[in-house]
């Protein structure tokens, strides 16, 4: 009899945990730092985040286009997100990371970011009504400590003429 009640308790426990998981707050955003700015990306738009592999420099490109990275046999164009926004270049070592984006759009692109800040929930933020002139910023958000976060819209970033124009004139 003891085994039967233990099985029943196990099933009840499992059912409760599954119900909690389906209604629980899901952490659907990845936070990262790029220069002095804190960014968020929806996990459905983000790919893998990894330490930067060696980069192959591409001549006659803008300084923010850092080169090409070989990630498991696929070439990714690497953009230094901080430098793209006019800040100092990120050194591709230490806590710096490559964030692969654009896979669901069929584009092999990687953002070089200062470091990853982990998973976040949209419920942890309030909308900030400040002005933003970058069309790839989907939202300006503030966390409980008042820190500004920018949510990137990957589709708009990858389609932006400024982002696509990596060649020197």
C-alpha positions in Angstrom: 0.0 0.0 0.0 2.8 2.4 0.8 4.1 2.1 -2.8 0.7 2.9 -4.2 0.3 6.1 -2.1 3.9 7.1 -3.0 3.0 6.7 -6.7 -0.1 8.7 -6.1 1.8 11.5 -4.3 4.4 11.5 -7.1 1.7 11.9 -9.8 0.0 14.6 -7.8 3.3 16.4 -7.3 4.1 16.0 -11.0 0.7 17.3 -12.1 1.1 20.3 -9.7 4.5 21.2 -11.0 3.4 20.9 -14.7 0.4 23.2 -13.9 2.8 25.7 -12.2 5.2 25.6 -15.1 2.5 26.3 -17.7 1.3 29.4 -15.8 4.6 30.5 -14.4 6.4 33.7 -15.5 8.5 32.8 -18.4 11.8 34.5 -18.9 11.5 35.3 -22.6 14.2 38.0 -22.8 18.0 37.8 -22.9 19.8 40.8 -21.4 23.2 41.9 -22.6 25.6 44.9 -22.4 27.0 46.6 -25.5 29.3 49.4 -24.5 27.4 51.6 -22.0 23.9 50.5 -23.0 21.9 47.6 -21.6 19.9 45.7 -24.2 17.2 43.0 -24.3 16.4 40.6 -27.1 13.4 38.3 -27.4 14.6 34.7 -27.0 12.7 33.8 -30.2 15.0 36.2 -32.1 18.2 35.3 -30.4 20.4 32.3 -31.3 23.3 31.0 -29.4 25.5 33.2 -27.2 29.2 32.2 -27.1 32.7 33.4 -26.5 34.0 35.0 -29.7 36.1 32.7 -31.9 39.0 34.2 -34.0 37.6 36.7 -36.4 38.8 37.0 -40.1 39.1 40.7 -41.0 37.3 41.8 -44.1 39.1 44.7 -45.9 37.3 47.8 -47.1 34.5 47.6 -44.4 33.5 50.0 -41.7 35.3 49.7 -38.4 32.1 48.3 -36.6 32.0 45.4 -39.0 34.6 43.3 -37.2 34.9 40.5 -39.7 33.7 36.9 -40.2 33.5 34.2 -37.6 33.4 30.5 -38.4 30.8 28.9 -36.2 30.6 25.1 -36.7 31.4 25.5 -40.4 29.0 28.5 -41.1 30.3 32.0 -41.6 28.7 34.8 -39.6 29.2 38.5 -40.3 30.2 40.0 -36.9 29.0 43.5 -36.0 30.4 45.3 -32.9 27.1 46.7 -31.5 28.7 49.3 -29.3 30.9 50.6 -32.1 27.9 50.6 -34.5 26.2 53.0 -32.1 29.2 55.3 -31.9 30.9 54.0 -28.8 34.4 52.5 -28.3 35.1 49.1 -29.9 34.6 46.0 -27.8 37.6 43.8 -27.3 36.6 40.2 -28.4 38.0 38.5 -25.3 37.3 38.2 -21.6 33.5 38.6 -20.9 32.7 39.7 -24.5 30.3 37.4 -26.3 29.0 36.8 -29.8 25.2 36.7 -30.0 24.0 34.9 -33.1 20.9 36.5 -34.6 18.9 36.3 -37.8 18.8 32.5 -38.1 15.0 32.3 -38.4 15.3 34.9 -41.2 18.0 32.9 -43.0 20.7 35.5 -42.2 24.0 34.6 -40.6 24.8 37.6 -38.4 26.4 37.9 -35.0 26.6 40.8 -32.6 29.7 41.4 -30.6 28.5 42.4 -27.2 30.4 43.4 -24.0 28.9 40.6 -21.9 25.7 38.7 -21.3 23.4 39.8 -18.4 21.2 36.7 -18.3 17.5 35.9 -18.8 14.9 38.5 -17.9 11.1 38.6 -17.8 9.1 41.3 -19.5 7.2 41.7 -16.2 10.4 43.0 -14.6 10.2 46.2 -16.7 8.0 49.3 -17.2 7.8 51.1 -20.5 9.9 54.3 -20.7 8.3 57.0 -22.8 11.6 58.7 -23.8 12.4 59.5 -27.5 14.4 57.0 -29.5 15.7 57.8 -33.0 17.0 54.3 -33.8 14.2 52.3 -35.7 15.6 49.0 -34.5 14.9 49.8 -30.9 11.4 48.2 -30.3 11.0 49.6 -26.8 12.7 51.6 -24.1 12.2 49.9 -20.7 13.2 50.6 -17.1 13.8 48.0 -14.5 13.0 48.3 -10.8 16.3 50.1 -10.1 15.5 52.7 -12.8 18.1 51.5 -15.3 17.3 52.0 -18.9 17.1 49.0 -21.2 16.6 49.0 -25.0 14.8 46.1 -26.6 16.2 45.3 -30.1 13.9 44.4 -33.0 16.2 42.0 -35.0 14.1 42.2 -38.1 14.3 46.0 -38.3 18.0 46.0 -37.4 18.9 43.5 -40.1 16.8 45.5 -42.6 18.2 48.9 -41.6 20.2 50.7 -44.4 22.8 51.8 -41.8 23.3 48.2 -40.6 23.5 46.8 -44.2 26.0 49.5 -45.4 29.1 47.9 -44.0 31.3 48.8 -46.9 33.6 51.8 -47.0 32.5 54.5 -49.4 
